Amino acid sequence: MTKGLEGRARNMIRISTIFIAICMVLVAASLGLVLYSVAGITGTESAIVALTALTFLILYNAVSMRLRDRTDVGGQIADLSRGTADLARQVAEFGRRLAAIEGRVMSANSAGADRIQAVVGEISELGVLVKQLAVSVAAHDDMLASGVPATAPAPAATPEDAPPNEPPPAANEKSVVMAAVAPVKIVEEPSAARSQAQILAAVKSAVEENRIDIYLQPMVTLPQRKVRFYEAVTRLRDDKDQILTADDFIAVAEAAGLIGRIDHMVMLRCVQVLRRLMVRNKDVGIFCNVAAATLGNPTTFTQCLDFLEANRALASSFVLEFKQTTFRNLGPTETEHLAALAQRGYRFSIDHVSDLRIEPRELADRGVRFIKVPAALLLDQKLSSASDIHPSDLSDLLGRFGIDLIAERIEGERAVVDLLDFDVRFGQGFLFAPPRPLRPEGASATGGAAPNKAQVSQVSNGSDNIASVNGPAIDPPRATGNAALARRAAGPA
């Protein structure tokens, strides 16, 4: 169709050109005849005039056509330039839209991949929990079918779990295992009644002869129950290898001025433990309790600060833990010492929380990154009604200031389910694992004289050869579920 139109246009141009030529010939001939007949000039002269007029007409027509064509071509070029500019703008717009679409597609693909990975992880964790539940139900059915009572004594601890020369665990702790998914609780029987003088003598003897044992209790993530931190629990042994818990000796040691030496030795052992643990897992951390008397005593604190300064490389994984009353009763000296620790990169934790009157901004400014609250305090409606904040909002409030909430003393699965509604990320308690002593490394692991200065400086300077300091090898407890503890209580098949 386009070719037909072009052909018609050419034909019209040819016809118009022929018509104009005929007209010019007629005009020139008419001019010559008029001059010949009216003016009376000769035929030759009239013919010359006619040819001259025809030539002039031809030149005029050619010039006028050339000017008209130039105007038309200029207009077409201008139109072509505008069209080219419009086309360039459209191409640029299409390019921008295409880049935006590609970015959206890439972000959607990455977000989809992340979601798929998260779903796969949750599915795998759900599978593990389903397997544990199936094993627990099977064990429950077996116990019901065989007529075994719901309560059974816990098995005796293996030799590698107890320190050397320690009396059988049955004499010091008992385990109550409820049927199937009931919680497992290990309670230490109180030591025999002693006078303050006897306890003081036992504490002095334990400090002088380095009979300080470290027990580890894991802190797990919820709901995955993966071990993320360990808390170091201190125990002393007297000359008869009877265990003194923290409640038995801390008050006496503080009164006698021995708590600073104990904290310093515990820090040394905790760093020792942390180095061994980080060989297996770089993301693990350890909590070390520090007494208020140590924080307020300039002499003792200087020794501890020098040791911590030498081990600043472990600051991100070594958390110093203080009581809530210690933070509420900070004096100028304690505040200065706490700031010195924070300047060296150490983070703090608060335990022994008795109420939820907490100022997260102030605690975060002082370097607190963890708060351990008993599960009973979080779940008790009566206690929470008298608090400044509802427990369900506590984790979110602390998270805004970079503080993680740890629910401690968890002893039942129901408590875990209720705590998940409060968005609690970490848990600790006998449900997961009780505090267990470190596996001894040889006969001198827990006995012998206190480490000498050369050995202490060797650890202080970050040496990897920490086996020379008297201390146990690492065999940390692992968090377990009720199903695993129930299988242990049921005994071998």
Secondary structure, DSSP 8 states (H G I E B T S, - for coil): -HHHHHHHHHHHHHHHHHHHHHHHHHHHHHHHHHIIIII---HHHHHHHHHHHHHHHHHHHHHHHHHHHHHHHHHHHHHHHHHHHHHHHHHHHHHHHHHHHHHHHHHHHHHHHHHHHHHHHHHHHHHHHHHHHHHHHHHHHHHHHHT--S-EE-----GGGS-TT---HHHHEEEEE-STT--EEEEE-------HHHHHHHHHHHHHTT-EEEEEEEEEETTT--EEEEEEEEEEE-TT--EE-HHHHHHHHHHHT-HHHHHHHHHHHHHHHHHHHHHH-TT-EEEEE--HHHHH-HHHHHHHHHHHHHTGGGGGGEEEEEEHHHHHT--HHHHHHHHHHHHTT-EEEEE--------HHHHHHTTEEEEEEEHHHHH-HHHHHTSSS-HHHHHHHHHHTT-EEEEE----HHHHHHHHHTT--EE-STTT---EE----STTSS-SS---HHHHHHHHTT-S-GGGSS-----------HHHHHHHHH---
